[in-house]
Amino acid sequence: MSNDADSVVRVSGEFSMAAQRHVFFEAQSALAVPSGEKDELTVWAGTQFPNGIQQAVSKALEIPRHKVVVKCKRAGGGFGGKERANVPLLAAIAAK
């Protein structure tokens, strides 16, 4: 039988990989306009997540979700770069 010390293998060295962080080509843009009845707001946004935009705007402005209308064109890619609510949210706050 062999000794446990005989079966130990130590490996050392360096490893590097030229990785690149994914960068989205699409610009983030939004337009928010007060509309309709009191406290209603229409937000146009390039987004993959209109429901999330509606929720974020409703919460930030303390108005019911049904008073926030989010309109958007189809957004392609599917990588999640259009899910953030930051730019539409800032536009909604400025419009308010």
N, C-alpha and C positions, 0 to 999 in steps of 0.2 A: 504494500500500500504506500501511496505517496503522502508526503507531509503536506498540510494545507499551505504552508509557506511556498512550496514548489508550484502550486496552482495559481498563485497571485500574478496577475499581469497588470502592469502599469503602463499607461499610454499618456504621452504628453505631446503638445504641439500647439499650433495656432490654426484658426480657421477664419476666413473672411469671405463675405459675400457682398457683391455689389447690388444691394437692394434699393428700391426706389419707392417712396411713399406715393400712393395713388393721389393724383391731383385731378379735380373735376374741371372740365373745360367750360361748362355752362356758368354764366354769371348769375349771381343771386340778385333778384329784383322783385319789387313789390310796389303796389299802389293801393292806398287805403283812402276811402272817401265816405264821409258821413252821408247816409241816405235814408230815405223813407221817414218813418216815424221817429220819435225821440229815442236817442241812444242807438239807433241802428247804424251799422257800418258794413260797407262792402269792401272786401279785400281781394285784389287781383294778385296772384302770386304764381311764379313758376315753381311748382311743388309736386312731390309725389305723395303728399300727406295732407290734403285739405282738412281732414277731420282734426288733426293735431294743431293746425294753424287756428282753426275755429276755437278749439279748447284753450289754447294759450292766450289768444286775444280776449276771449270771454273772461278768463281768470284775471289777466293783467288789468283790464279796464273795469272789472267788477260789473259786467252786464251779462244778462242771460245769453246762453249759446244761440238761442233762436234769433237773436238780434244781430248775429255776426254771420254774414254771407261771404263765403270764400269761393271765388271763381278762378279756374285755372284751365289752361290748355293741357293736352296730353304731354307728359314729360317722359322721355325715353331714358335708356341707359340701365335703369334698374340696379344701380350700385349704391343707392341710398344717399347720394349727395344732395338730393332735393327734398330731404325729409326734415331739415332743420327749420325752425320757425323764427329764427333771429331777425332776418330782414323784414318779413311781413309784420312781425310783432312791433318792430321799431316804427314802421310806416303807420301802423294802427294807433300807436301811442301819439305820434306826431299829428295824425288826423283828428284825434280826440281833443 
